Amino acid sequence: METEEIENDIIELINEWPITQDTKPLYKGSSKTAKNLQDKPNGAEFDSKRTIDYSNEITSNCKRNIEAQVLDSHPKRRKYSGEKESLANTALAKWWRRNQSQCGTEDTAAVKGCHPNTLIKVTSRCTCCSGAFLEKQGDITEAIFHLEMAVKGAPEEKEYKWLLQKLKRILKIKTIQEKGLQRVKPGGEFPSFKQVDRISAQDLTVEEFFHNYECTSTPVIITNVQMTRVPWTLNHVKEIAGNCTVTLKKPVKQSVEWARLENSRTVPVSTYIDQIIDNTLAEPLYLFDWSLPINCPSLAKELTIPKYFAGDFLKRTEEGSLYKDSWPSLFVAPEGITSELHVDAFGSNFWMALFQGKKRWVFFPQSDVPYLYPEYEHSLDPVFAVDLSRPDLTQYPLLQLTTPIECVLEPGDVLFVPAGCPHRVKNLETSVAISSNFVDQSNFTLVNQELKINALMDIRSEELLRQFNNEKFNDQMDMHIQNKVFSEITLDTDCEICWNKIEIKGSKPLYTGCYYRPPDNNIAPIESLNTPLTRLTHSNNLPNLVLTEALEENCLTQIVKEPTRQDNILDLVLTTNPTSIENISVQDGMSDHSIVITDINLKAKTKKQVPRKVYIYKKGNMNGINEQLDKELNNFIQKANTSTIQECWNDFKDILSHAIISNIPTKILSTRWNVPWINREIKTMIRKKQRVYNKAKRTNNEKHWEEFKLLRKTVKTKLEEAHQNYISQLLEVDEEGERKTPVVGKKFWQYVKSKKRDSCGVAPLISNGKLMEDSKGKAEALNHQFVSVFTNENTSSKTKIKWQPIA
């Protein structure tokens, strides 16, 4: 097809077709209407970053008439596929709206501000525009040619590269389909289903799972896996997550969205579950792929991740990385609802655990994707044209060549789905399930290939790809890994360190680590050490390159005071809670280093203020209290004559309490704002930061993420300034930083008490010049001090009194 001919077609189609992205018109009306644009006030002005909208000049009925007219009378309709023409027109107008400001030729710069038709004329000469047009007309080879020219002319345009990769994928699929049609038999039938293997977790090791199922891309159901301490039912999910809100999904048969599910209404989780239980849902709605770490962390903490998936590479990435906190996700569905055929994103593996109900799964191998008639609309995640509920082999004959697999998932089952496998899921009963995508050695190469394409359009995919390709990234499998509680801290790092987690009943776990620093001047191992330290101490600071700075940033104290090698202290013991170390000694070892032995108090706890109700007496109705007490006085006196002292006290207490409750307002002191330096301004900023964070998570927009990072930095600075000002006021520090007067007030000791993080009891005492550190010594010292304040009286000389009964 000649370039000039394509150009003329593009111009005519854009002018005549009024559909654009987000239902906003590019122009309203046909070519005749476009001619009148010059007659509008300021109508000739045209900003390349905006679109002229005369939406008030034409009704929706007129718009439909124009569309019908274009479809019926287009002069070049016979030249192209009639089925694709409307799609080509729509897509082309959408393409123009998105890219009108990016067609960076000298000609477009010269005509900026001219009549829209003039700009369209120039834009239609761009090779990228020709590529988009030809793609929708079905001429993929020609479209690829034009896009390759566009990429060559503008190598910095990542969108052209992404579109080129998409077309190459479509061309590959079409090539496979053409070859497949040669193998299709007339009157062929849909193949019979194979069944998924079942195996008990007691008979399956991590290594066997990896080699037998992951590496061979074979689905499998693993049974006898304990993932929760209490059964997860609809009522349990409602109890924990009921106050959270969720955007439900609804199935749309002709949808181009993933799994043919589109967003519906947003409701509290409790409302949705009640409607399922009461069977009052007005339409089939699905709680689908709802991230628990992001939306309901308290529910996620109840989970134990099976050992087969506990080595997920996504959990080894940096904080805030793409997909790190996306899973596990929750699925709740009423009976009968279906997620249509789809493939999980970015080449990831997938698993699902079912807690309630039944689900029927249908799979196909990754190699069957071309035979399922994939359609790539606005992403590389395809939707499939075939309807598996009623396979039509007349319209879709390539279905004969597929290898379908099916299974019915039941409560207690964990299903593994290999990367790239198309699958369809129907809920046979009301169901509750969780799932997660994951990455390991079995799909690491595929994931990198997919992320490389996604990175062209998504900055977070680009950052994740950078981490995966870092030579320091740990991409090794641990075949001896065990089940992992979801909330466990990930301490993987590149330095030589071994961590041990000690579970303490009634307290937080204790983490102990042994770290070796190589005997050279390389600072990289210290930088690597700061990664797990930051995660343990919840610090948001960047890694430091000096050991002392790393310790200060993570609130660590070095407690070894004696030499451990010759005259040097080379073996260090670091802790965030030095008062928990009861004893430390240095003894001779087997090498030239001494052994450091420590005794740790494992009962150390963090004291936290619990929410409590307080009375606001200054706003109380004291007259009301007096009146209520006066009314109860006579009844109280009458009862007192026949009651015991304890009964009188209980009556008086009840009367007084009732009067206070009735006349004194109350408020709840929350633990969220229990630090005195957080004022109203900072609270407002923190809430705003949380709202922006939720928005950025929902939209995944780079602009929103930048706004969140700026707010986070501002809030951190404000908190540090407020804290410093509060300390300065407590200590009455002057401008030179010197304390002017001693401070022993109540606020000072409250602050000191709030910093206490242990339960060491009585501090060491000095008695008769000796330091008493053990319990017995401190008890004797306190007893001696207690006795010393009393007088020893001599009672031997006192007259004894004889008691006589009273007559």
Residue, then its C-alpha position, 0 to 999 in steps of 0.5 A: m500500500e502506498t504511503e500517500e494512500i495510507e496518509n489520505d485514509i488516515i486523514e479521512l478516518i480521523n476527521e470522520w470518526p468522533i470516538t476518542q479515549d475516555t469517551k471524550p470527542l476529538y471533534k464533534g460531527s463529520s467532515k462538514t462539522a469540522k469545516n465550521l470550526q473556523d467559524k467558532p470564536n477562537g476555534a482556529e487556535f489549537d494547542s497540541k496538548r489539548t483537544i477542542d471539544y464542542s460537546n454541547e453542539i451534538t447529541s448522542n443520537c446525532k453521534r450514532n447517526i454519524e457512526a452509522q453513516v461512516l460504516d455504511s458509506h466509507p469509499k474504501r470499505r471494500k479495500y480493508s476488512g469490514e470487521k476491523e474497520s470500526l475498530a481501526n477508526t476508533a483506535l486511530a482516533k484514540w491514538w491521535r489523542r494520546n500521541q498528538s503532543q509526541c509527534g515530534t517532527e519539525d513540520t508539527a512544530a511549525v503548524k502548532g496552533c493551526h487548524p486541526n485538519t492541517l495538524i492532522k495532515v502533517t501528523s498522518r505522515c508519521t511512521c508511528c501513526s501509519g503503524a498504529f493504523l495498519e495494525k488495526q487493519g490487520d496488516i501486521t507485517e506492514a505495521i511492524f515495518h512502519l514502527e521499526m522506521a519510527v523507532k529508528g527515527a526516534p529511538e528515545e520514544k519507548e512507546y514505539k518500542w513497546l508497540l513494536q514488541k506487541l506487534k511482533r508477539i501478535l505476528k508470532i502468534k498468527t504465524i503459529q495459527e497459520k501452521g496450526l490450521q494445516r493440522v486441523k481436521p474437518g469435523g474435529e471435536f474438542p479434546s478430552f480433559k486431563q486431570v491434575d495430579r494430587i500429592s500430599a505435602q508429607d510426601l513432597t519435598v521442596e526439591e521434588f516440587f521444583h524439579n518435577y512440577e515447576c521446571t516441567s510446567t506441570p500443574v499440581i494440587i498439594t494436600n495436607v498443608q496447614m496455612t492458618r491457625v483458625p479456619w478461614t470462613l466467610n464469618h472469620v473474614k468478616e470479623i477481621a476485615g469487615n471494616c475495610t472497603v473493597t472495589l468488587k468486580k463484575p463479569v462482562k461477557q464482551s469485556v477487554e479487561w483481564a479475565r473479562l472482569e470489570n470494576s463495579r461498586t465499592v462497599p465494606v467487606s462486611t456488607y458484601i459478605d452479608q449479602i452473600i450469606d443472605n443471598t441478596l446480591a442484586e448482580p454477581l459480584y466478585l471480591f477478586d485478587w484483593s491484596l491483604p498486605i496492602n488492604c488488611p495486614s491483620l488478616a495477612k499475619e494469620l497466614t503461613i506460606p507453604k515452603y514450596f513458595a516461601g523462597d519468592f524472589l519478589k520478597r528479596t527486593e527492596e522496600g516499596s518495589l513493584y509486587k513486593d507487597s501485592w500478595p497474598s490476595l483474597f478471593v471471595a465469590p458467590e456460587g456460579i461466578t466465573s473469571e474467564l480465560h486469562v494468563d497471569a502477568f509478567g511471566s509469574n508462577f501462581w498458587m491458590a489455597l482454598f479454605q471454603g467452597k469448590k472451584r473448577w479450574v481449566f488449564f492449558p499449557q503455555s504452548d496452547v496460547p495461539y490456539l485459544y485466539p488471544e487478543y491484545e488490546h491495551s496491554l500484553d495481557p491477552v483476553f481470549a475470544v473463545d468461550l469455553s462454556r460452549p466451545d465453537l469449533t466451527q468458528y475456532p477450529l484451532l481448539q482441536l489442537t489444545t491440551p485442556i487440563e481440569c480439576v476441582l479444588e476443594p477446601g484444604d487444597v493448594l494448587f500450583v499454576p505454572a507461568g504462562c498457562p491460560h486458565r479459567v475458574k468457575n466457583l461451584e460453591t460460595s468460596v473463600a481462597i487466597s492466592s499469590n504470584f511468585v518468582d524463582q529459578s523456574n521462571f526467572t528468565l521469563v520474568n526478566q523478558e516480560l519485565k524488559i518489555n513492561a519497563l518501556m511503559d512502567i517506571r516501577s517495572e524498570e526498577l524491578l528489572r534493575q534489581f533482578n539484573n544486579e549481580k548482587f541479587n540472590d537468585q539461588m534456591d533454598m531446597h531446605i526452606q520451611n513454611k514461613v509465617f507471612s509477617e516474618i522479616t526478610l533478612d536476605t543480604d549479600c554479606e556474610i551473616c547468619w540469623n537466628k529467630i527465637e520465638i518468645k511466648g508473650s513477647k516479640p521474637l528475638y533476632t540474633g545474628c553472627y556477622y563476619r567482616p572481611p579483613d580488608n578496607n572494602i566498605a561494601p560488606i558494611e553497606s550490605l550489613n545495614t540492609p537487614l539492620t534497617r529492616l529489623t529496626h524499622s529505619n527508613n534511612l539510606p545505607n551508610l558507608v561507615l560502621t559507626e554511622a550504621l550503628e547509630e542509624n539503627c540505634l545499636t550499642q556495642i557492649v564488649k569492653e575487653p580485648t578479644r584479640q591481643d589488645n584489640i576489641l575485634d569481636l563486637v556484640l551489638t544490641t538495640n536494648p543494652t539493659s537486656i544484657e545481664n552479663i558479658s564475659v570474654q574467655d579464651g577460644m580455640s583460635d587467636h580470637s577470644i569467645v564472647i559469652t553473653d546472658i540475655n534477659l528474654k523477658a524484655k517487653t515494650k510497654k505500650q499505652v492502651p486506649r482508655k476512656v477519660y472524663i472531661y471534668k472541666k466541661g461537666n455539669m456539676n449542678g446536675i451531679n449535685e441534684q442527682l446526689d440530693k435525690e439519692l440521699n434519703n434512700f441511701i440513709q435508709k439503706a445504711n441503717t440496715s447495711t454493712i460498711q461494705e454494702c454502704w460503700n458499694d451503694f455510694k460508689d454506684i450512686l456517684s459513678h452513675a451521676i458522673i457518667s450522666n453529667i461528665p463527657t468523656k473521650i478516648l485517648s488513642t495510642r496512635w497519637n500518644v507522643p506529646w510532640i505530635n500536634r494538630e498540623i503534623k496529624t493532618m500531614i500524616r493523614k494526608k500522606q496516607r491518603v496520597y499513599n493509598k491513591a498511588k497504590r491504587t493508580n500506580n501513577e508516577k506523579h502520585w508516587e512522587e507526591f507521596k515521597l515528597l510528603r513522606k520526606t516533609v512529615k519526617t522532617k516535621l516530626e524530627e523538628a517537633h521532637q527536638n523542640y519538645i526535648s529542648q523545652l523539657l531540658e530548658v536548652d538555650e540557643e547555644g545548646e546548654r541546659k540552663t536549669p536542672v529539670v526534674g518535673k513530671k513531664f521530664w520523667q514521663y518522657v524518660k519512662s516512655k523511652k524504657r524498653d525493658s523490664c529489668g525491675v530495680a536498678p543496680l544499688i550501692s550498699n556500703g560502697k559495693l555495687m549490688e547487681d544480683s537480685k539477692g544483693k539488691a533485696e538485702a540492700l533494700n531491707h537494710q535501708f528499710v530497717s534503718v529508718f526505724t528506732n530500736e526501742n528498749t521494752s524491758s523497762k516498761t510496765k506491763i498492763k494487766w487487762q481486767p474484764i469490765a463489770 
